[in-house]
Amino acid sequence: MIKGVIAFVILAVIAGALGYRWYEQQIALQQRQEEQIVELNQQVKKMQGENETLKAQLAKVQDEEGRLAATNELLTKAIEQSKLTGKIAEKPLNLPYPPK
């Protein structure tokens, strides 16, 4: 019976050591994952900031494109009229110079 108790104690110590080692590994894994989450959250915030900046820049470019398209249309009409009449319009077009 003493041999059985000794074997049980030895197995319990081995199982406890293995369980503790597994526990430490799980804690280390959890810490690494938490660090990765923090890093990824920082990257997300940075990307969101860049996204807002790019949206603002895109809006400016689209506004400029619309303005240039309107100016181009005015110039096209003026050219067509000058071809028909042979005269250049007396009133100069309101064209911004230099472009904004």
C-alpha positions as CSV (number, residue, x, y, z in Angstrom):
1,M,0.0,0.0,0.0
2,I,2.8,2.4,0.7
3,K,4.1,1.7,-2.9
4,G,0.7,2.8,-4.2
5,V,0.7,6.0,-2.1
6,I,4.3,6.8,-3.2
7,A,3.3,6.1,-6.9
8,F,0.2,8.3,-6.5
9,V,2.3,11.2,-4.9
10,I,4.9,10.9,-7.7
11,L,2.2,11.0,-10.4
12,A,0.5,13.9,-8.7
13,V,3.7,15.9,-8.6
14,I,4.4,15.1,-12.3
15,A,0.8,16.0,-13.2
16,G,1.1,19.2,-11.1
17,A,4.4,20.2,-12.8
18,L,2.9,19.6,-16.3
19,G,-0.2,21.5,-15.4
20,Y,1.8,24.4,-14.1
21,R,3.9,24.5,-17.2
22,W,0.8,24.4,-19.4
23,Y,-0.7,27.2,-17.3
24,E,2.5,29.4,-17.7
25,Q,2.4,28.8,-21.5
26,Q,-1.3,29.9,-21.6
27,I,-0.5,33.0,-19.7
28,A,2.4,33.9,-22.0
29,L,0.2,33.3,-25.0
30,Q,-2.5,35.5,-23.6
31,Q,-0.1,38.3,-23.0
32,R,1.3,38.1,-26.5
33,Q,-2.2,38.2,-27.9
34,E,-3.1,41.2,-25.8
35,E,0.0,43.0,-27.0
36,Q,-1.0,42.2,-30.6
37,I,-4.5,43.5,-30.0
38,V,-3.1,46.8,-28.7
39,E,-0.7,47.1,-31.6
40,L,-3.5,46.3,-34.1
41,N,-5.8,48.9,-32.4
42,Q,-3.1,51.5,-32.8
43,Q,-2.8,50.6,-36.5
44,V,-6.5,50.9,-37.0
45,K,-6.6,54.3,-35.4
46,K,-3.7,55.5,-37.6
47,M,-5.4,54.1,-40.7
48,Q,-8.7,55.8,-39.8
49,G,-6.9,59.1,-39.4
50,E,-5.2,58.6,-42.8
51,N,-8.5,57.6,-44.3
52,E,-10.2,60.9,-43.1
53,T,-7.3,62.9,-44.5
54,L,-7.5,61.1,-47.9
55,K,-11.3,61.6,-48.0
56,A,-10.8,65.4,-47.5
57,Q,-8.1,65.5,-50.2
58,L,-10.4,63.5,-52.5
59,A,-13.2,65.9,-52.0
60,K,-10.9,68.8,-52.9
61,V,-9.8,67.1,-56.0
62,Q,-13.4,66.3,-57.0
63,D,-14.4,69.9,-56.4
64,E,-11.5,71.1,-58.6
65,E,-12.4,68.5,-61.3
66,G,-16.0,69.9,-61.3
67,R,-14.8,73.4,-61.6
68,L,-12.4,72.6,-64.4
69,A,-15.1,70.7,-66.2
70,A,-17.4,73.8,-66.0
71,T,-14.6,76.0,-67.2
72,N,-13.8,73.6,-70.1
73,E,-17.4,73.7,-71.1
74,L,-17.4,77.5,-71.2
75,L,-14.2,77.4,-73.3
76,T,-15.7,74.9,-75.7
77,K,-18.8,77.0,-76.1
78,A,-16.7,80.1,-76.7
79,I,-14.6,78.3,-79.3
80,E,-17.7,77.0,-81.1
81,Q,-19.2,80.5,-81.2
82,S,-16.0,82.0,-82.5
83,K,-15.9,79.4,-85.3
84,L,-19.5,80.3,-86.2
85,T,-19.2,84.0,-86.0
86,G,-15.6,84.4,-86.8
87,K,-15.3,86.8,-83.8
88,I,-13.9,86.3,-80.3
89,A,-16.3,87.1,-77.5
90,E,-16.0,90.7,-76.5
91,K,-16.4,90.0,-72.8
92,P,-13.5,87.9,-71.6
93,L,-14.5,84.8,-69.8
94,N,-14.3,84.7,-66.0
95,L,-11.4,82.2,-65.9
96,P,-9.4,81.9,-62.8
97,Y,-5.7,82.4,-63.2
98,P,-3.7,80.8,-61.9
99,P,-5.9,77.7,-61.2
100,K,-6.7,77.2,-57.6
